[in-house]
Amino acid sequence: MFLIVFIVFLLATLVYAYLPPGIQLYGLLGVSETGYLVLGVPATTLVFAVFNGVIYGVIAWLIFTFVEKARKTKKTSP
């Protein structure tokens, strides 16, 4: 679940670089933006994308875990 959401938000952020919270987290680091290209994509945008992928991936993973736990509890209870 985590990897699917991570990849989706990584790609979405590469298309729309200002998708929150990646840009806000990058701003909190106090690092200046750079135009250096990595495989044709600005390095700063890649950092935004990784931040977003991780944050949204963890959120989706937590939701999935709690839903599965609730579903298993409901099946086992009489």
C-alpha positions as CSV (number, residue, x, y, z in Angstrom):
1,M,0.0,0.0,0.0
2,F,2.8,2.4,1.0
3,L,4.7,1.9,-2.3
4,I,1.6,2.4,-4.5
5,V,0.7,5.7,-2.8
6,F,4.4,6.8,-2.7
7,I,4.7,6.3,-6.4
8,V,1.4,8.0,-7.2
9,F,2.2,11.1,-5.2
10,L,5.8,11.1,-6.4
11,L,4.6,11.3,-10.0
12,A,1.8,13.8,-9.1
13,T,4.3,16.1,-7.5
14,L,6.6,15.9,-10.5
15,V,3.7,17.2,-12.6
16,Y,2.4,19.7,-10.0
17,A,5.5,20.7,-7.9
18,Y,3.6,22.8,-5.4
19,L,1.5,20.1,-4.0
20,P,1.5,20.4,-0.2
21,P,3.1,19.5,2.2
22,G,6.3,18.9,0.4
23,I,7.0,22.5,-0.4
24,Q,6.2,23.5,3.2
25,L,8.6,20.9,4.6
26,Y,11.3,22.0,2.3
27,G,10.8,25.6,3.4
28,L,11.2,24.5,7.0
29,L,14.7,23.1,6.2
30,G,15.8,26.6,5.3
31,V,17.7,25.4,2.2
32,S,17.7,27.5,-0.9
33,E,16.0,26.2,-4.1
34,T,18.3,25.1,-6.9
35,G,17.9,24.8,-10.6
36,Y,20.3,21.8,-10.8
37,L,18.8,19.1,-13.1
38,V,18.7,15.5,-12.1
39,L,17.5,13.4,-15.1
40,G,15.9,16.5,-16.5
41,V,14.0,17.4,-13.4
42,P,15.0,20.2,-11.0
43,A,16.5,18.7,-7.8
44,T,14.2,20.8,-5.6
45,T,11.2,19.4,-7.3
46,L,12.5,15.9,-6.6
47,V,12.9,16.7,-3.0
48,F,9.2,18.0,-2.9
49,A,8.1,14.8,-4.6
50,V,9.9,12.5,-2.1
51,F,8.6,14.4,0.8
52,N,5.0,14.1,-0.5
53,G,5.4,10.5,-1.4
54,V,6.6,9.6,2.1
55,I,4.0,11.7,4.0
56,Y,1.0,10.5,1.9
57,G,2.4,7.0,1.8
58,V,2.6,6.8,5.6
59,I,-0.9,8.2,6.0
60,A,-2.3,5.7,3.6
61,W,-0.4,2.9,5.3
62,L,-1.8,3.9,8.7
63,I,-5.3,4.1,7.4
64,F,-5.0,0.7,5.7
65,T,-3.6,-0.9,8.9
66,F,-6.4,0.4,11.1
67,V,-9.1,-0.6,8.6
68,E,-7.6,-4.1,8.3
69,K,-7.3,-4.4,12.1
70,A,-11.0,-3.3,12.5
71,R,-12.1,-5.7,9.9
72,K,-10.3,-8.7,11.5
73,T,-11.7,-7.7,14.9
74,K,-15.2,-7.6,13.5
75,K,-14.8,-11.0,11.9
76,T,-13.6,-12.7,15.1
77,S,-16.1,-11.2,17.4
78,P,-19.4,-13.2,17.8
